[in-house]
Amino acid sequence: MGDDARNVADRQRLTRRGLLAVAATGAVAGCQSIGGLSDDTDEQISVYELPDLDRESIPSPIVARSVPVDIAPSHLTAARERVDALLGELPTPMGPDDIPNGYVRERLTDSASDATDALDDARTARTELEALTALGEARERARYAAAGWAMADDGLSVDGLRGEHGEIVSNAHAFWDEHTYRGTDPVRAALVHARIEDAFDRLAQMDGPRTHDDGALLTVAEWGETVESARVDLDDARHLDSQFTESLPADAGTVEDALTSGAETLLADVRSRRSQLPPEPTPEEWGVAENLVADLRRSIERGPATVEDASGPASAVVDATGRLARSRALEQIEERIDVGEITGVESADELRALRTTAYDALDAALEASSDAALARTVVSDVSWEVTNADWRLARFDRDVRPDRLDDIVEGYVLATAVARAVPPACDQTIDALN
């Protein structure tokens, strides 16, 4: 494994095994079992043999997301200052005299706490894009709390927030009307413009929240979060566009035609592969193999069929690359199923080997791909499978039947197969764009 995967796999704080060791000492002293261990131990895998993981130290996702353009420190600083200003509007601590309704008060305080946690996440982010995303979440949660308090303290109404939201949407449409797909390298341009397209698409389709069942105050809080979310999307899209434009030579032209034709070529292959997908598995009892085929089928079928269905040509390129990697992965999985290689595990050693293989495959995909930034976009997405598998694995505090590890096995095997398919999928995308 490399820096992106192996290091995070080994980084831990207080682990499950450490907690169990303490529990074991007490159990021996009291002549009791640990954590309700089953007495049917012959058919189970000992919890002490499983990989020793601390859920809080597992990155999400394992491979950090990034975008191939610099995000200005001043932009990140402005986002932090925005969070601090919103949180600064709240009474600290917020008590019954401020918000008499305990449930409503708890919602606001929890939201403020979420904002603070997201600020911490931004400080420890592995990439600028991760920091930007965390700060966006912090702004949204802080605005929820601040809007709710402003309604209680100063009568803030939904009408005022609805007007603010409409103004942001109007500004976003004006920004989009002037947006051009400038670039010199179509791959790099696709990765940056895809982020801008997706932000505008979210903003343009964003509806205001419905009236909250728990009263007007929380309705206002929900509206506040919606407004801030729209503002985050617009702020970040403008910044990425500006930073990318500044990074280009003055005579850089447009790559829109290259993105559009490349996306059409890639999506045509996706449609062809979709028409040849294997049928949905039909056995009464599904195992690892059946679930893997079904999951990959669904992920290939989801997404735009044409460029017009996507947020834009850049997003279509990125989406198609990921789906082509999954299509190639499904071909690998089917071949392995045919020779009986895809099954559950019977021992902790087998599970550990699958986990190590998955981490190694993620690293290898980043190293072997001809465009590291494009590969990272796809690898980061599929690395969520490893994150989720690790989270499930970290929950076990007692001996476990092998079949209860099936969903964990599926995550590692799926991530391995897709990661191995990333380099050829990236090559196909580069060829289509060039």
N, C-alpha and C positions, 0 to 999 in steps of 0.2 A: 504494500500500500504506500501511497505518497502522502504529501502534506494534507491534501483535501480529505482523505478518507482514514488512513491508518491512525493519524494523530488524534483525530476526534474519537475513533473507536476505543483508544486506550485511555483517554482523559476521563477521570472519575473523581468524585468527592467521596461522601459516605455511601458505600455501595450496599446492595442487597445482602451480599455475603457477610459484610461486616455486621449488619444488623442481625443476621441470622446467627452469627457466632455469639453475639451477646445473648440472644434468645436461647441458644443451645445451652449456655452456661446455667441460665436460670432453670431450664427444663430438666437438666441433669440433677440440679440441686433439689428440685421439687418432684423428681421422678414423674415428669409429665411429658407428653409429646409436644413437638414444636409446631405451632401454627396449624394444628389440625391435620397432621400428615396422615395419609391413608395407610391402613394396615396391609393393603394389597400391594406391597412394595415390589414383588417379583415382576410386575408388569409395568413398572413406572421408572422414570428417569429421575435420579436424585437431583434436587435443586442445587446441590453443591457442585454438580458436574456441569451445570449450564454456564454459559458465559456470564461473567460477573459485571452487571451493568447498573449504572445509576441513571434513572430516567431524566433527571434534571440536567445531566451533562451531555445528552444526546442532541446534536445540532438538528435544526429543522429548517431546511433539508440538510442531508449529510454534505452534499456539495453545494457550496454557496452560490447564489445567483449573482450575476454581474451583467453589466452593459458596457460595450467598448467605447465609452466616452467618459471623460472626467466630469465628476460632479463637484462643483465649486464648494470649498469649505464654507464660504459665506452663505450659500443656499442652505446648507445643513444647519449652520448657526442660526439663521433666521427661523427655521422650523423649530429649533429648540426654544428660542426666545418666544415664539408664538405659544408653545405649550406652557412655558413658565408663566406667561401673561394670563392665559386662560385659567390655570390652576390658582394663580394669585388672586383671582376674583372670588374664590370660595372662602367661606369662614372656616377656620381651622382651630379645633376640630369642629365638625358639623354636628350639632346636637339637637335634641328634641325642641328646644326653643326656636331653632332655625327652621327645621322641617319636622313638624309633629308626627307625620305618618312614618312609622318605622320602616316599612317596606320601601317607600319612595326614598327615604333618606339613605337606606342601604344601597339602593341602585345608584344613587349619585356618588356616594363615597367609594363604591366598588369601581365605578367608572374612572374616578380620579386616581384610584390605586392602579388600575390598568394602564392609565396614561403614564404614571411614574415608572411602572415596570417596562413599558415600551421605550421610554427614555433610556433606561438602563440597557435594554437590548441594543439600542442604537449605539451606545458608547462601546459595546463589546462586539459590534458587527464585524464580520470578516471581510466584507466588501462595501464599497460606497453605496451600491444599490440596496444591499441589506439595511444599511443605516437609513437610507432615504425611505424605504418601506416602513421600517419601525417608527420613524418620526411621523410619517403619515398616520399610522395607527394611533400614535400618542396624541396627535392633534385632534383626531376624530373623537377619541374617548374623553379628552379634556373638554372639548366643546360640548359634548353631551352633558357633562356635569355642570359646566358654566351656564349653559342655556337653561337647564332645569333650575339652578339657583337664581338666575336672573328673572325667571318667571315668578318664583316665590318672593323674591326681594323687591323687584321693580316692575312686575307685571308684563314682562316680555311676552309677546303674542306670536301665534303661528303666522299671522298675516305679515308681520315684519320679516320673519325668517323666510317665508315663501317668496317675498319680494326680493330678498337677497339672493335666494337660489336662482330665481329667474334671471337676475342680472348676470350671475356667473355663467349660466348656460348661454346667454346671449353673447357674452365675451368669448366663450369657448367656440361658438360658431364663427365669430369674426376671426379668431385665431386660425381655425381650420380652413376657412376660405382663403387665407393667405399662405397656408402651409404648402411647401413644395418638397419633393423628394430629392433634395440635393445629395450628392455623394460622388465618390470616385471609385471606391470598392463596393460593389453591390451587396456583398455578404455583410460587411460592417454596416452599411446603410440599412439593410433589412433588419438587423438586430436593434438598431436605435429607433428607426421609424416604426417598428412593430410596437415598441413601448408607447410611443406617442399615439399611434392609432388606437391601441387598447384603452389608453387613458381617456381619449376623446369618446370612444364608443361607450365606455362605462358612464361617462358624464352625460352624454346625449340621451341614453336610455334610462337614466336614473329618475325614478318617480319619488315624490314625497311620501313619507310614511303615512300609514293609515292612522286614524284616531286611536290612541292607546287605550286599551280596556281599563287600565288602572288610573285614568284621570288625565286632566289637562296638563298637569305639570310634566308628566312623563311624555306626553305627546310633543310638548315644546322641546323637551330634551332630545327626543328622537329626531325632530326637525333640525335642531342644532347640529347633531352629528351628521345628518344628511348634507346640510349646507357645507360643513367643513370638509366632508369627503369630496364634494364637488370642487371646492376650492383647492384641495390638495392635488386632485387630478390635473386641474388647469395649471397650477403653479409648477408642478413637476414636468408636465408636458412642455410648457413654455421653456423651462430651464434646459431640458434635454435637447430641445430643438436649437436653442441659442448656443449651447455648448458645442453641439455637433457642427453647426454651421461655422463657428469660430475655428474649429479644428481643421476645416477644409481649406484648400487653396482658393484664392479669389476667383479663379476661372473654373471652379468645379461646376459641372453641369448637373442635369437631372438623371436619376437612374430609374425613374418611374416605369419607363417602357421595359427595362431589363427585369425589374421586379415583377411586373405584370405578366410578361411572357414566361418568365421562370416559374412563377406560381402556377400558371395555367398548365405548364408541362408537368410539374410535380403533382398537381392535383389530378391530372389525367391518369397518372400512374396509380395514385391512391384509389381512384374510382375503379380502375381495372383490377387492382388487388382486392378491393372490397367485393367485387362480383365473384371472385374466386375463393372467398373465405370458406373454411370448412363449416359444416352445419353445427348448430348448437349441440353440445353433448346431451345425450338422452338417458344415461343410466339412472336408475332410481336413487342410488347413493353416489354422490359426487365425492371425488377425492382430489388430491393435489393436481393431477393432470387435467381433470375436467374444469376445475376452477381457473387454472392458468389459461386454458384455451378460451373460456368464456370471457375472462377479464381482458385478454388481448383483443378478442373480437370486438368487444364493446368500445375499447379505446381507439381502434382503427375506424370504427363506424362513426364515432362522434367527431364533429367538426365540420367545417364548410366543405361543400361539394364543388363549389366554384369560387372564383375570386370575389364575385359579387356577394357571396354569402358571408365573407369574412369581414373583419373590421377594416381591412385594406389589403393591398398586395403584399406589403411587408409581413403582416401577421399571417397571411396565407402561406408565405414561404416558410416561416418558422413552424407553423402548425403542421404543414405537409412533411417537413423534415422529421419531426417527432413521430408522426404516424407511419412514415415509411420505415423508420427504425423499428417500430413496434411490429410492423408487418413482417420485416425480416426476422425479428425475434420469434414471431409465431411459427415461421417456417423451421427455425432451429428447434423450438419446443416440440413441434409435431414429429420431427425426425427422432428426437430423443424419446418421445412417447412410444414410437413404433418399435424401438429396440428395448423398451422396458426400463429406461433410465430415470423417468420422472415418477418418483414415489415419495411417500412420507419418510421420516427418519425413525430409526429404532434406537439410536443412542445419542448422547450429548456430543460425542466426537463427530458424528455425521453432521449434526446441526452446526457445530463450530466450523467445520470445513466449508459448509455452504455459505456461512456468514463471511468467512475470510475470502472466499472466492468472489462474493458479491462486491466487497470493498475493493479487491484487487481489480475487478472488471471496471469499476467506476474510474479508478485511477488510470488504467490502461487506455480507456476510451479517450480521456483528456490528452494523454500523451501521444496516442497513435493517430488522432484525427488531423487532417490537413489544415483545418481551421479551428484553433482552440476555442475561440469565442463562440462559434456556432455550436461546437460540440458541448461546451459547458451549458448552453441553454437547454439542450435536450437531456444531458446527463443530470443536471440539477433537478429537472422535473421528475425523472424516474428515480432519483435517489430518495425521494419521499417514500418509496416502497421499503427501502432499508431503514429509514427513520421509523416508520410505523412498525416494522417488524421488531426493531430494537426496543421500541416502547412496549410492545406486547410482551416481549421476552423479559423485560425488566420488572414486570408486574408479578411474576411467579415468586411466591414465597414458600412453596411446598413442593414435594415431589409431584411429578406430572406424568400423565399417560402420554405416550408418543403421539397419538392422534390429535391431542390438544395443541400440538405444535404445528399442525398442518398449515394454518394461515401464515405463520412465521416463515415456514419453508417456502410457501408460495411467493412471499415478498422477496426473499433472497434470490430465488431462482428466476423470477420475472425480471428483477433489476439486472441480474447477470446477463440474461439473454438480450435485453434491450441495449445495455451498455456495449456488448460485443457487436451489436448491429449499428452503433452510432457512426464509426468511421466510414463505412461504405455509404450510409445514408447522407453524411455530410459531403462526401465526394459527389454523390448524385446531385445534391443541391448546388454545389459550386459549378458543376458542369452545366446545369440548367440556367444559372444566372450569367455564365460567361459565354 
